[in-house]
Amino acid sequence: MNRKVKFCLNGTDIEIEVNPRASLLDVLREKLRLTGTKKGCNMGDCGACSVIVNGKTTHACLTPAGSVEGKEVITVEGLAQGDKLHPLQEAFIDCGAVQCGFCTPGMLLSAKALLDQNPAPDVEEVKEALSGNLCRCTGYKKIVEAVMLAADRISGRVARSESILPASEPGATKMVGKRVKRVDALEKVRGEAIYASDLNLEGMLHARVLRSPLPHARIKNIAATEAEKLDGVSAVLTAKDIPGENKIGVLGGPFKDQPILCSDKVRFVGDAVAVVAAESEEIAAEAVELIKVEYEELPAVFDPVVAMAEDSPRIHEGSNVVAHRKICKGDVEEGFRKSDVIIEGTYKTPFYEHAYIEPEAGVAEVDAKGNITVWAGTQFPSDVREEVARMLALPFNKVRAVQTKTGGAFGGKLDISIHCYIALLAFRTGRPVKLVYSREESIMASTKRHPFLIKYKTGATKEGKLLAVEAELIGNTGAYLSYGPAVLTRAAVHATGPYNVPNVKVDAYTVYTNCFIAGAFRGFGVPQVAIAHETQMDKLAEKLGMDPVELRLKNAYAVGSVTSTRQLLEHSVGLKKTLEKAQDIAGQWRKEVDNKSKDAVKKKGVGVGVMWYGTGNTGHPNPSGAFVELLDDGSALVLTSCAEIGQGSDTVLAQIAAEELGLDDIDRVRVYSGDTLTPYARGTSASGQTYITGNAVRLAAIEAREPLFQQIAQDWGAVEENLYLEAGVICLKGSDKKIPIVDAIKRCRSLGILTMGHGSFNPDATPLDPETGEGKAYATYSFATHVAEVEVDTETGEVTVQKFAAVNDIGKAINPTNAEGQLEGGISLGIGHTFMEEMVLGNKGTLQTSSFAQYLIPTSKDMPSEVSTFIVEEEEPSGPFGAKGLGEPASVPVTPAILNAIYDACGVRITELPAISEKVFTLIKRGRAIVI
Amino acid sequence: MIKDFEYSAPGTLDEALSLISQYGEDGKIIAGGQSLLLLMRRKLVAPRYLVDIKGISSLDYINISENGDLNIGALTTHRAIETSREIQQKFRILSEMEENIAAVENRNWGSIGGNLCHADPVGDPSPVLVALNARLEIVSVRGERTVAVEDFARDRFYVNLAHDEILTEIQVPCPAPRTGSKYTKFSILEGSFALASVAMSVTLNAKSDICDDVRIALGAVNSTAMRAREAEEVLIGKEITDELLEKAGEVASGEADPIGDMRASAAYRKELVKVLVKRVGKEALLRAGKDSWEGSSAKSDGKVALLGRR
């Protein structure tokens, strides 16, 4: 029974009819089409829907629509006055506080409510006010800075033109290296950025997926009649309705092992069995419950070690051990024989959830000519096109994948999620179809980080020279492969850490189980092995009585080092610089740590963690392409399918193009990305977009300006090589000849010459030998050393990170603000993974952590009070202006640094993640018992 | 998805009482909705009639009477209690407790009465109000009654409240002179659910530092907030020392009957009770005005001195 509700929305009185069961969020988004307020969990846990009601923030999802009667509601759409932004919106842009943008509207409103009541908050008050707003990208630091800046500007303590950020780096007059404001920040702070769930097409149906309640079962029968008969249901589809291939898998070829809809077997709780399209979400949900599936339950296996046994239940046709990556260098036996010291360790990591704040969503539509378009969040539009086309048996060019703004991804949106379901339903019904996962479905159905079981053995001389490393890695890939074998391969390649080891043997196994699907997650196997190699290094240093950083320096890669795949490192190895900087920081912190009172309940410690990370895919081609066109007015258009997922690639690509085209204003470049009607790009993964797509854009920009240089050189009777571009003017070296680029373009046009270019780039890597792993795994590597200071409450096991410093060698930082944002976000992810995050399966493979109330991720209050980031620019000659990868290296060393700091503080080695307080407590107690 | 229901939003208590007495078992009261809407979305609760009482402004107040008793209207939000100057000054334990409930958004909308009626065993207000010996006023068309907070929750998510009754007021007696109280919860994230929590209110003798009275309430370690009566006995009538607090912690830990789940084992929760009783007790004593605390606060952090003797 509907009722009328009157309230004042963003200054305007409105009266609408609502169903009382609707939340304020539903009313805003669905009835009023104010989609700036986001739905991240619908459970009051994430804060993406924070709005202000009568001056106070509330979760719109937990506010009954009826209860705002007579009240005043402010949403993100009400912040700016026309073109005039609210000071908070300006500060968010200026400080680089916006990444994926999905949490931004809620953050802004929480911040506004705070500043309205408390115009001069301190940092703790800001953190408190924002603690209900989860952000997975930024690490909160720049957001807190932005709120402080806005407070200062509102009160007049700081003039609006003043920025708290350092000005551009000295000498950086060009676009590369400049702290350019993100090109997508404005629409994000205004709540105008369109994410897939914000799309509504005429005549659109709503989809829902029926998922398996069992971890392993044969499907005997699917009865859909009841569901089909329900009023408002347009289609109930199962595997038999798929015209083309019912197999997906991002690695392609033989690794495509996941049915879009299961026909014979289900392999995990959450496996998809049927899809429904109906007139409303409610009807679709009801219909799904009416589908009756008859299962014959099969024995399930969740432990990868058990799954490896010959007599274990088979999850697919062949062995559960799908892949075995071997790396062999030298003779490990000999290496251990010569070693004075041998350190062994076993390490275990859990499934982690990406926990992007935007759940998977998409809309698909078929046009009159049978072309199909899928608008959706994704990291890999080109793969969406391919998988949808295969499923529908269509030529690839009839499928268009358009990446909508993507609210965080971290590897979890590389795989197909909603895409094939909506495409299939649109194809079968002829109507647009929308599907938005609930938080629970997102957690259940999306990929996770591979849990690893690592057995590790290190041998060294008494002087601390590493002689041998032997490691066995078992990766639980769950029910389907996703990126499994590639994750284990990358882990194997990186298993030694960035250290010279003459004798190496690594065996990495990818194993099926009936757990969630494990795939790519920011680090791709390297975070897991880094925990092992960095703990090993600390144990070795302790045994040898050496300083942990000295030990690392002694073995650290430098130019001329040869990796375990026998790749010679020829350039850009900034590891030692990161170690030296970290050594200074750690030394300083150690001096300040006061553990003199041996009786203190709270103990402090300092630890370091090191990593290396190859940019781009491992030993595989992974090219990207781009088009660049210089238009008549001198502005430029950049086209590429590269997916901007919040990491900032659109901005970086714009800077690269602007640099090559001599444009000094970022607004003169428009990057149109993430649409498969533009050139193919690799997925946003492996920290590769700046290096790979950046190179493609650079080459395309050079080709686009080429005709100008040719023509003008000819006009001037000069040599083309002597021409250069600066601030929109073509100049001739050693002469005062100049022509504005616009005039040069005009000149070319008068002769019928266009100015457009294409570029493609594939990193220089070679396949790895299947027996020895020998090969050039990556074209270039990034390096980092992180430092953590922790305090351990020895009576409860509670650990808090008090200070954290990241020192990363990323090559040239195209945009230092973006780079810092990546580092800060990486730190918060690492803190979550270290202390609180873990996907838990119940006895029968059922999901126990289905919400953000159960799967906890860090809030603004969980960040250390001191977070500092340092960038080492060891330029990579093959990178665009010397750049290499950063996204994943930002996070990899965080957990190792913290674990080593915990040991330093209280003598407890955490070797099984997460380091929840109970675990720390138990180990402390055990240690004490042993002492007694 | 939530099932359809009939919604009403009465503006007065009388209207609300008359509605719920008509609806009986089919009706459900919603205050802030921070808990109920979640239960409804998970289909754990599916009322036919939903009576939204949030608009009853007569139940939204904080009063401290001349004799120092505190009365809080059941619909007062967590945030209002947290930020009330009077409460911060005179019932500091309450505002401190509120600071760590979920996030500002939840505290702005959720009410203390709703929280108590939801009776989540990990809820924060219950143990604090039990320690403060608070009572609840409950009203129906049949009349009024009061009940001690201690006796209100019967089991997890189950309270001593008939279908036609509404919790209207929380009554906190003025603490006796030389009374100090403190609440601490241990949770994985600040603001998230407690793994264990302890609230303690200590009253010292006017002339000596003898403990005349103490109430120790434990949260999240039983189906409801519970008194640790045996632990109280350890302290009453004595001058409280480190050793005695340690003992009280051990006894309280024995009284606790927690469950183990994916967040923490039962054994660990019991360990937390031990530590929390000690720490909370020490702070409560300081607040009660015990000025001769051995070694002052610097040493009060040094509980390992005791451990070392083991």
HADDOCK unambig.tbl for C-alpha pairs under 7 A between the chains (distance, minus, plus):
assign (segid A and resid 1 and name CA) (segid B and resid 6 and name CA) 6.60 0.50 0.50
assign (segid A and resid 20 and name CA) (segid B and resid 7 and name CA) 6.13 0.50 0.50
assign (segid A and resid 21 and name CA) (segid B and resid 2 and name CA) 6.75 0.50 0.50
assign (segid A and resid 21 and name CA) (segid B and resid 4 and name CA) 6.63 0.50 0.50
assign (segid A and resid 43 and name CA) (segid B and resid 38 and name CA) 6.27 0.50 0.50
assign (segid A and resid 56 and name CA) (segid B and resid 108 and name CA) 6.41 0.50 0.50
assign (segid A and resid 57 and name CA) (segid B and resid 105 and name CA) 5.14 0.50 0.50
assign (segid A and resid 57 and name CA) (segid B and resid 108 and name CA) 6.67 0.50 0.50
assign (segid A and resid 58 and name CA) (segid B and resid 105 and name CA) 4.23 0.50 0.50
assign (segid A and resid 58 and name CA) (segid B and resid 106 and name CA) 6.49 0.50 0.50
assign (segid A and resid 58 and name CA) (segid B and resid 108 and name CA) 6.39 0.50 0.50
assign (segid A and resid 58 and name CA) (segid B and resid 109 and name CA) 6.31 0.50 0.50
assign (segid A and resid 59 and name CA) (segid B and resid 105 and name CA) 5.85 0.50 0.50
assign (segid A and resid 62 and name CA) (segid B and resid 33 and name CA) 6.38 0.50 0.50
assign (segid A and resid 62 and name CA) (segid B and resid 34 and name CA) 5.90 0.50 0.50
assign (segid A and resid 62 and name CA) (segid B and resid 37 and name CA) 6.52 0.50 0.50
assign (segid A and resid 63 and name CA) (segid B and resid 33 and name CA) 6.93 0.50 0.50
assign (segid A and resid 129 and name CA) (segid B and resid 104 and name CA) 6.25 0.50 0.50
assign (segid A and resid 131 and name CA) (segid B and resid 103 and name CA) 6.02 0.50 0.50
assign (segid A and resid 132 and name CA) (segid B and resid 103 and name CA) 4.62 0.50 0.50
assign (segid A and resid 132 and name CA) (segid B and resid 104 and name CA) 6.50 0.50 0.50
assign (segid A and resid 132 and name CA) (segid B and resid 105 and name CA) 6.69 0.50 0.50
assign (segid A and resid 282 and name CA) (segid B and resid 1 and name CA) 6.72 0.50 0.50
assign (segid A and resid 599 and name CA) (segid B and resid 302 and name CA) 6.09 0.50 0.50
assign (segid A and resid 599 and name CA) (segid B and resid 304 and name CA) 5.25 0.50 0.50
assign (segid A and resid 599 and name CA) (segid B and resid 305 and name CA) 6.29 0.50 0.50
assign (segid A and resid 600 and name CA) (segid B and resid 301 and name CA) 6.92 0.50 0.50
assign (segid A and resid 600 and name CA) (segid B and resid 302 and name CA) 5.31 0.50 0.50
assign (segid A and resid 600 and name CA) (segid B and resid 304 and name CA) 6.57 0.50 0.50
assign (segid A and resid 601 and name CA) (segid B and resid 301 and name CA) 6.61 0.50 0.50
assign (segid A and resid 601 and name CA) (segid B and resid 302 and name CA) 6.01 0.50 0.50
assign (segid A and resid 601 and name CA) (segid B and resid 303 and name CA) 6.57 0.50 0.50
assign (segid A and resid 601 and name CA) (segid B and resid 304 and name CA) 6.11 0.50 0.50
assign (segid A and resid 795 and name CA) (segid B and resid 275 and name CA) 6.80 0.50 0.50
assign (segid A and resid 796 and name CA) (segid B and resid 272 and name CA) 6.45 0.50 0.50
assign (segid A and resid 836 and name CA) (segid B and resid 188 and name CA) 6.95 0.50 0.50
assign (segid A and resid 918 and name CA) (segid B and resid 264 and name CA) 6.83 0.50 0.50
assign (segid A and resid 918 and name CA) (segid B and resid 268 and name CA) 6.44 0.50 0.50
